[in-house]
Amino acid sequence: MKVLNLCCAHDHHFEGWFGSEADYVSQHERGLIACPLCADTAIKRLPSAPHIQTSNSRTSTLRALAERESASRDMVPAGVTASQQTEPDESSANAVVPMHDTSVQLTQQAAWMRAVQHVMANTDDVGKRFAEEARRIHYGESEERPIRGQATMAEAKALVEEGIAVVPLPVPAALKGTLQ
């Protein structure tokens, strides 16, 4: 199994799992690899370094984590004198460790995916009848419930002009069907 770090043209980072290098190349050439966030097929492979866990690397990793934790306890936040410093709580200890831009982006992508999954799990899909069903609910002709579906830009604009709140939510194709 080959796990590759991939990125789409919109800079969404994700992993791809392939049976072999040849499987990746074949799928990439045929345009079968798509971003799980935006469905973009302009995918590029990012560099990655394999990590093999050995007893020596595990020991040095644990030692580095312990040293970083010890150093973060000794740090004084800006604007606080050493005499004002109290024992740091968990949140302040985490605050002194800067996050890399990629990890922030991955956290945001994961939060967005969870939000989309929540919306899909807690709404009725009315498909292309979205504008019609939204009006029926707004005017009391149908029971009030959360819905999702497709609407053209003109339909969405007309709904807003009628005072009906709508939110565009692009749903990745991977979430529309069943995942393997």
C-alpha positions, 0 to 999 in steps of 0.5 A: 500500500502506498500512501501519498500526500496530495494537493489540489489547485486550490491548495487543499491537502489530503492523502491518497492510498494506492496499491502501487506507484503504477496505480497512482500514475494510472489514476492520475493520468486518467483524471480519476483522482479528485480533491475530497473537498472541492472535487478538483482533478488538477492534483499534484503529488507533494514530497513526503518522507517515509518514517520507520519506527525503530526503538532508537527513533522512538526514544529520541522522539519521546526525549524531544517531546519531553524537552519541548514540554520542559522548555514550554513550562519555563517560557514566560508569556509576553507582558508578564514578568517572572514574578507574575507568572503562575504555573501554566495551565494546559491552554497556555502551554499549548498557546506557546507552540506555534502551529505550522500553516499546513496543520492549521489548514488541515484543521480547518479542512477537517472542521469544514468536512465535519460541518458538511457531514453534520448538515448532510446527516441532519437535513432532508435532501429535496434535490432540484426542488429546493427553491420550491420546497423552501418557499412552501416551508417559508409560507407555512404550506409544508412542515418546517424542517431543515432542507438541502438541495440544488438551486440555480443562482437566479433561484437563490437570489429570488429566495433571498429577495423574498426574505428566505435565508439560504446558504450555499454549501458546496458538498464534495462528491465523496460525501454524496455517496457511500465511502468504501 
